[in-house]
C-alpha cells in the first residue's frame, strides 16, 4: 500500500487538520469530527446537515457552505458517524427553524441518524425532518443496506435542498422537496479496480485486470455482475440502460452527473460523459444541466457512476442558485 498518510489509524483526524488549514472559512470540531460553516446558520433558516463514513470526498464535508450544507459529520473511513456526533451537529446547526437530515441508505447511517434525531428532540427540543436517499438501481439489497443504496443523487439533493433552505423555505417544504428529488433520481456505478482502505492496507476485493464490476457500491460492495472490460461506449450502455429501465426520464429536462470514483482521470470521465450523452439523446432525454468530476468517491477506486435527475423549472432554478463550498461553487 502506497498512500500519502502518516498513521493509517489517524487518516481522518489528520485530514481534518488539513481541511481546517486549507479552508479558514469553515469551522472544524476536531473532537466530534464535524465540519460547520464558519458563520453559524442564520436565525430562521432551516439547517441542512448530512454525513457518513469518510472516504467519499468531497462528499460530505466539501459541500458545507453557502447554498448547500450547514454541517457535515464524518465517521471513520466507510464507517457511520455515531449518534452522539450527529446529535451534536444537529444541536449546534439548529437556528430555531429545524434541521433536515440527509441520510444515505446504509443500515448504520439510518439507525444512528434516527437515534440522534430522537435525542436532539428530547434533550434540546430540535425538530428534525429526515430524508433517506436510495437511488442506486444496481441491487435491491446489498452488503450494508436493506433496500437500495444511497449514492450519487445525494450530491444533487444537497445542492437543491440547500438552495431552498437558503431561500427561506420552511422545514416541511424543504423535507417535501428532498423526498421529491430522491424519488426522481436514479444512479448506477462501475469499478475497474478496488479501493484500498488505509487501515486494512490491501484492496477491498480482488478483480482481474481484464474484468470490471458493474453496479459496484461506494464502499466496494459487489455489484450486479462481473464482466470483461469493454470500450467506454459499452460501459456507458450498461450503466444507463438500467437507469432508464427503472424510471421514465422523458418529457422533462434532466440533470446528469458523471461522477468519478476517485481513481479515474478527468480525460476518461469526460470521454464517458460523451458516450452517456449520446445514449440519452437517442432515448429522447433532454439534458438541461450536467456535472462531470469526482463528487462522491470511493477512495482510490478507478471507475465512475451515472446519476440522472428528472427536473422541472423549480429544481433547475434551485440548481442554478449560487453555491460557495470547497467542492462546488458557482454564481458567487
C-alpha positions as CSV (number, residue, x, y, z in Angstrom):
1,X,0.0,0.0,0.0
2,X,1.4,3.4,-1.1
3,X,-0.6,6.3,0.3
4,X,0.1,9.9,1.4
5,X,-0.6,9.3,5.0
6,X,1.1,9.1,8.4
7,X,-0.5,6.5,10.7
8,X,-3.3,4.5,9.0
9,X,-5.3,4.8,12.1
10,X,-5.3,8.6,12.1
11,X,-6.1,9.4,8.5
12,X,-9.4,11.1,9.2
13,X,-8.1,13.2,12.1
14,X,-5.1,14.3,10.1
15,X,-7.2,15.1,7.1
16,X,-9.5,17.3,9.1
17,X,-6.4,19.2,10.3
18,X,-5.7,19.8,6.6
19,X,-9.2,20.9,5.9
20,X,-9.0,23.5,8.7
21,X,-5.7,24.8,7.3
22,X,-7.0,25.0,3.7
23,X,-10.4,26.4,4.4
24,X,-10.4,29.1,7.2
25,X,-14.0,29.9,6.1
26,X,-15.1,26.7,7.8
27,X,-15.1,25.7,11.4
28,X,-13.9,22.2,12.4
29,X,-14.9,20.5,15.6
30,X,-12.0,18.1,15.8
31,X,-13.4,16.3,18.9
32,X,-16.7,15.4,17.3
33,X,-15.3,15.5,13.7
34,X,-17.9,17.9,12.4
35,X,-17.4,20.5,9.7
36,X,-19.5,23.6,10.1
37,X,-19.9,26.8,8.2
38,X,-17.6,29.5,9.7
39,X,-20.6,31.7,10.0
40,X,-23.4,30.0,12.0
41,X,-26.7,29.2,10.4
42,X,-28.7,32.5,10.3
43,X,-31.7,32.7,12.5
44,X,-34.9,31.4,10.9
45,X,-33.1,29.3,8.3
46,X,-33.6,25.6,8.1
47,X,-30.3,23.9,8.8
48,X,-29.3,21.2,6.3
49,X,-26.9,18.6,7.6
50,X,-25.5,15.3,6.3
51,X,-22.7,12.9,6.9
52,X,-21.3,9.4,6.8
53,X,-18.1,7.5,6.7
54,X,-15.0,9.3,5.4
55,X,-13.5,8.2,2.1
56,X,-16.1,9.7,-0.3
57,X,-14.7,13.1,-0.5
58,X,-15.7,15.8,-1.4
59,X,-18.9,14.3,0.0
60,X,-19.9,15.5,2.6
61,X,-17.5,18.0,4.1
62,X,-16.7,19.5,0.8
63,X,-20.3,20.6,0.4
64,X,-20.5,22.7,3.6
65,X,-21.1,26.3,2.8
66,X,-23.5,28.8,1.4
67,X,-26.2,27.2,-0.8
68,X,-25.6,23.6,0.5
69,X,-24.9,22.1,3.9
70,X,-24.7,23.8,7.3
71,X,-22.7,20.9,8.8
72,X,-21.3,17.6,7.8
73,X,-20.4,14.8,10.2
74,X,-17.5,12.4,9.5
75,X,-17.3,8.9,10.6
76,X,-14.1,6.8,10.2
77,X,-13.4,5.6,6.7
78,X,-16.5,3.8,5.4
79,X,-18.0,3.8,9.0
80,X,-21.1,5.6,10.1
81,X,-20.8,8.5,12.5
82,X,-22.1,7.9,15.9
83,X,-25.5,9.1,17.3
84,X,-23.6,11.5,19.6
85,X,-21.7,13.1,16.7
86,X,-24.9,13.6,14.7
87,X,-26.8,14.9,17.8
88,X,-24.1,17.5,18.4
89,X,-24.2,18.7,14.8
90,X,-28.0,18.9,14.9
91,X,-28.0,20.9,18.1
92,X,-25.3,23.3,17.0
93,X,-26.6,23.9,13.5
94,X,-30.2,24.5,14.5
95,X,-31.2,28.2,14.5
96,X,-34.8,27.7,15.6
97,X,-36.3,26.6,12.2
98,X,-35.5,22.9,12.5
99,X,-33.0,20.7,10.9
100,X,-33.1,18.4,7.8
101,X,-31.0,15.2,8.0
102,X,-29.9,13.9,4.6
103,X,-29.0,10.2,5.1
104,X,-27.7,7.7,2.6
105,X,-29.4,4.4,2.9
106,X,-26.9,2.3,4.8
107,X,-28.0,0.5,7.9
108,X,-25.6,2.1,10.3
109,X,-26.2,5.6,8.9
110,X,-30.0,5.3,9.1
111,X,-30.0,3.9,12.6
112,X,-27.6,6.4,14.0
113,X,-29.2,9.4,12.4
114,X,-32.6,8.2,13.6
115,X,-31.3,7.9,17.2
116,X,-29.7,11.3,17.0
117,X,-32.9,12.9,15.8
118,X,-34.8,11.4,18.8
119,X,-32.1,12.6,21.2
120,X,-32.0,16.1,19.7
121,X,-35.8,16.4,20.1
122,X,-35.9,15.0,23.6
123,X,-32.9,16.9,25.0
124,X,-32.8,20.1,23.0
125,X,-36.3,20.4,21.5
126,X,-34.9,20.5,18.0
127,X,-37.4,19.5,15.3
128,X,-35.8,17.2,12.7
129,X,-37.0,16.0,9.3
130,X,-35.2,13.1,7.6
131,X,-34.9,12.0,4.0
132,X,-33.2,8.7,3.3
133,X,-31.5,8.6,-0.1
134,X,-31.9,5.3,-2.0
135,X,-31.2,6.0,-5.7
136,X,-28.9,3.0,-6.7
137,X,-30.6,0.8,-9.3
138,X,-27.9,-1.8,-9.3
139,X,-29.2,-4.0,-6.4
140,X,-32.3,-4.1,-4.3
141,X,-30.4,-5.2,-1.1
142,X,-26.7,-5.0,-0.6
143,X,-24.0,-5.8,2.0
144,X,-24.8,-2.9,4.2
145,X,-28.4,-2.0,3.3
146,X,-32.0,-3.0,3.4
147,X,-33.2,-1.7,0.1
148,X,-31.3,0.3,-2.4
149,X,-28.1,2.1,-1.6
150,X,-27.9,5.9,-1.4
151,X,-25.3,7.2,-3.8
152,X,-25.0,9.9,-6.5
153,X,-28.3,11.7,-6.1
154,X,-27.1,12.7,-2.6
155,X,-24.9,15.4,-4.2
156,X,-27.7,16.8,-6.3
157,X,-30.1,16.7,-3.4
158,X,-27.8,18.5,-1.1
159,X,-27.4,21.3,-3.7
160,X,-31.1,21.7,-4.5
161,X,-32.3,21.4,-0.9
162,X,-29.5,23.7,0.3
163,X,-30.7,26.4,-2.1
164,X,-34.3,26.0,-1.0
165,X,-33.3,26.4,2.7
166,X,-31.2,29.5,1.7
167,X,-34.4,31.0,0.1
168,X,-36.1,30.7,3.5
169,X,-38.5,27.7,2.8
170,X,-39.7,26.1,6.0
171,X,-38.8,22.7,7.3
172,X,-41.9,20.9,5.9
173,X,-41.3,22.4,2.4
174,X,-37.6,21.5,2.5
175,X,-38.4,18.0,3.6
176,X,-41.0,17.5,0.9
177,X,-38.6,18.8,-1.8
178,X,-35.9,16.4,-0.6
179,X,-38.2,13.5,-0.9
180,X,-39.3,14.7,-4.4
181,X,-35.6,14.8,-5.6
182,X,-34.9,11.4,-4.2
183,X,-37.9,9.9,-5.8
184,X,-37.0,11.5,-9.2
185,X,-33.3,10.4,-9.3
186,X,-31.5,7.2,-10.2
187,X,-27.8,6.1,-10.3
188,X,-25.6,3.2,-11.2
189,X,-21.8,2.8,-10.8
190,X,-19.0,0.6,-12.0
191,X,-15.4,-0.2,-11.0
192,X,-12.3,-1.1,-12.9
193,X,-10.3,-1.6,-9.7
194,X,-10.9,-2.0,-6.0
195,X,-10.4,0.7,-3.4
196,X,-7.9,0.3,-0.5
197,X,-9.0,1.3,3.0
198,X,-5.9,2.6,4.8
199,X,-6.5,0.7,8.0
200,X,-6.9,-2.5,6.0
201,X,-3.8,-2.0,3.9
202,X,-5.0,-4.1,1.0
203,X,-7.7,-3.9,-1.7
204,X,-11.2,-4.5,-0.5
205,X,-11.8,-7.0,-3.3
206,X,-9.8,-8.8,-6.0
207,X,-10.6,-8.1,-9.6
208,X,-8.6,-9.5,-12.5
209,X,-7.0,-7.0,-14.9
210,X,-9.4,-8.0,-17.7
211,X,-12.6,-7.7,-15.7
212,X,-14.8,-4.9,-14.3
213,X,-17.6,-4.8,-11.6
214,X,-20.9,-3.4,-12.8
215,X,-23.2,-1.9,-10.2
216,X,-20.5,-1.7,-7.5
217,X,-21.2,0.1,-4.3
218,X,-19.3,3.1,-3.0
219,X,-17.7,1.0,-0.2
220,X,-16.6,-1.7,-2.7
221,X,-19.7,-3.8,-2.2
222,X,-20.4,-6.3,-5.0
223,X,-22.5,-5.1,-7.9
224,X,-24.8,-6.8,-10.4
225,X,-22.2,-8.8,-12.1
226,X,-18.5,-9.0,-13.1
227,X,-17.9,-8.8,-16.8
228,X,-15.0,-8.4,-19.2
229,X,-13.5,-4.9,-19.6
230,X,-15.2,-3.2,-22.5
231,X,-14.9,0.1,-24.5
232,X,-16.4,3.2,-22.9
233,X,-19.4,3.2,-25.2
234,X,-20.4,-0.3,-23.9
235,X,-19.7,0.6,-20.3
236,X,-22.0,3.7,-20.7
237,X,-24.7,1.5,-22.2
238,X,-24.5,-1.0,-19.3
239,X,-24.8,1.9,-16.8
240,X,-27.5,4.0,-18.5
241,X,-29.9,1.3,-19.7
242,X,-30.8,0.0,-16.1
243,X,-31.4,3.6,-15.1
244,X,-33.8,4.3,-18.0
245,X,-35.5,0.9,-17.4
246,X,-36.2,1.8,-13.8
247,X,-37.6,5.3,-14.3
248,X,-39.1,7.4,-17.1
249,X,-36.9,10.4,-17.7
250,X,-38.7,11.6,-20.9
251,X,-41.0,14.6,-21.0
252,X,-38.9,16.8,-18.6
253,X,-35.4,18.1,-18.6
254,X,-32.8,16.1,-16.8
255,X,-29.8,17.0,-14.6
256,X,-27.0,14.5,-15.3
257,X,-23.9,13.8,-13.3
258,X,-21.0,11.7,-14.5
259,X,-19.1,11.0,-11.3
260,X,-15.6,9.7,-10.8
261,X,-14.9,7.1,-8.1
262,X,-11.6,8.7,-7.1
263,X,-9.1,6.9,-9.3
264,X,-10.1,7.8,-12.9
265,X,-8.7,11.0,-14.6
266,X,-10.9,13.7,-15.9
267,X,-10.0,12.9,-19.5
268,X,-11.7,9.5,-19.1
269,X,-14.7,10.9,-17.2
270,X,-15.4,13.5,-19.9
271,X,-15.0,10.7,-22.5
272,X,-17.5,8.7,-20.6
273,X,-19.9,11.6,-20.4
274,X,-19.8,12.0,-24.1
275,X,-20.9,8.4,-24.5
276,X,-23.7,8.8,-21.9
277,X,-24.9,12.0,-23.7
278,X,-25.2,10.1,-27.0
279,X,-27.3,7.4,-25.3
280,X,-29.6,9.9,-23.6
281,X,-30.1,11.9,-26.9
282,X,-31.1,8.7,-28.7
283,X,-33.5,7.9,-25.9
284,X,-35.2,11.3,-26.3
285,X,-34.0,12.7,-23.0
286,X,-33.2,16.4,-22.8
287,X,-30.1,17.2,-20.7
288,X,-30.6,20.6,-19.1
289,X,-27.6,20.6,-16.8
290,X,-24.6,18.4,-16.4
291,X,-21.8,17.8,-13.8
292,X,-18.6,15.9,-14.5
293,X,-15.9,15.1,-11.9
294,X,-15.2,13.5,-8.6
295,X,-18.1,14.3,-6.2
296,X,-18.9,11.1,-4.4
297,X,-15.9,8.8,-4.4
298,X,-14.6,5.6,-3.0
299,X,-11.1,6.4,-2.0
300,X,-8.8,5.4,-4.9
301,X,-11.2,3.2,-6.9
302,X,-11.0,3.6,-10.6
303,X,-14.4,3.8,-12.2
304,X,-17.4,6.0,-12.5
305,X,-21.2,6.4,-11.8
306,X,-24.0,8.0,-13.7
307,X,-26.8,9.9,-12.0
308,X,-30.0,11.2,-13.6
309,X,-32.5,13.5,-12.0
310,X,-35.8,14.3,-13.7
311,X,-36.2,18.1,-13.1
312,X,-38.7,20.9,-13.5
313,X,-38.5,24.7,-13.5
314,X,-38.2,24.9,-9.7
315,X,-35.5,22.2,-9.5
316,X,-33.5,23.9,-12.3
317,X,-33.8,27.3,-10.6
318,X,-32.6,25.8,-7.3
319,X,-29.8,24.0,-9.1
320,X,-28.6,27.3,-10.7
321,X,-28.8,29.2,-7.4
322,X,-25.4,30.5,-6.1
323,X,-23.3,28.0,-4.1
324,X,-20.0,28.5,-2.4
325,X,-18.4,25.4,-1.0
326,X,-15.0,23.7,-1.3
327,X,-16.3,21.1,-3.6
328,X,-19.0,23.0,-5.6
329,X,-19.0,26.7,-6.5
330,X,-20.8,29.0,-8.9
331,X,-22.8,32.2,-9.1
332,X,-20.9,33.9,-6.3
